[in-house]
């Protein structure tokens, strides 16, 4: 179920988790009351009792209907539980991390709904059992040749890495390889699709084909053109390979996984106006001449460039999932913008943007599943300084900076500027920082070292991810409400 931002619910009234739970309980009890009725008064976070004893639920200024009540109820529920569209990457290239059991408890205390593992570490998978947190695991780039050549290898991989833990550990997706089209050799690239197909066949054989999805993760370099977003197109040299992957995604309902990093786009054009555009802060915007949309942030521009590329290849049905995005809070002197203030601004405003349900200009009214990079710093990573400073939490489980992820202190639904359809006359052209620093030597943070070590990416498609046990319960609640109206 997708809920559009209806504009009539005051975020401050429902941002607090406990108030949301209490209100939801009051709503349900009122619905079962024969004296229940809606009243057309402005929204309030409390149930009002009038003198005649009739319970009134204030919703909005116009006559209510079930079509307006359901989004209201869904929004209430959303603020009281983990948010499945907010995920986090859990890397382990470090020597100072807390035990997985402690990390599982930390995650349960937040609104983070999914975790992406770079591999299939059994200790972490078991620690996340019975938490309700969606888990993505991965087969390494090095596993691809064997998985492609031998269906038995794929079956054995599933037997070792999934079946002992599922369904207590809610594995929702398996990624085969990581950024293979950028870093893999020609042989690995040509074998990737067959490896994915063999793993899918193994899942089908275990009656898990509709429950656990299979995909692979791509860097933004798969785009040959990204400006303006409406003109986004894939690199012609890999279109034939991509077509096979996209046909697989479409046939199996699995997402197209992508890693947009405004942080690295800013490295190529470190101007103040570019920084504001990247951090979701007030700015003039950048107009797209193809759609007359004035983009207000780099994240939307990058994701919509991918959406345009998918649409151009006639894969409108394939969902996009952001497998990685983040902002380093420290780096080398040459790495512009790597500060705590900027990291907090980017990640915090991104979370607000997702919670707003505004979506992107080309995908409005829904939040794209997005996985923040990363849960912890990874002090053993090689490369530039920023590689080791993308973490959100310290090893002692305290936040490096507060993003309002705690269930007891979730922030407002959103304050990020929204796109306008008609660009202002004096708006700068969509130049400056590219939505994709294709020609830059700056690379996204290495998830593992080397690139063919065990990796994984995130998340199931919207259909599989949304309909977990909790969502089924919500569906039952909705049906019960319908029967009473």
Buried (B, 14 or more C-beta within 10 A) or exposed (E): EEBEBEEBBEBEBBBBBEBBBBBBEBBEEBBEEEEBEBEEEEBBBEBEEEEEEBBBBBBBEEEBEEEBBBBBBBBBBBBBBBBBBBBBBBBBBBEEBBEBEBBBBBBBEBBBBBBBBBBBBBEBBBBBBEBBBBBBBBBBBBBBBBBBBEBEBBBBBBEEBBEEBBEEBBBBBBBBBBBBBBBBEEEBBBBBBBBBBBBBBBBEEBEBBEBBBBBBBBBBBBBBBBBBBBBBBBBEEBBEBBBBBBBBBBEBBBBBBBBBBBBBBBBBBEEEBBBBBBBBBEBBBBBBEEBEBBBBBBBBBBBBBBBBBBBBBEBEEBBBBBBBBBBBBBBEEEBBBBBBEBBBBBBBBBBBBBBBBBBBBBBEEBBBBBBBBBBBBBBBBEEBBBBBBBBBBEBEEEBBBEBBBBBEBBBBBBEBBBBBEEBEEEBBEBEBBBBBBBEBEBBBBBBBBEBBBBBBBBBBBBEBBBBBEBBEEBEEBBEEBEEEE
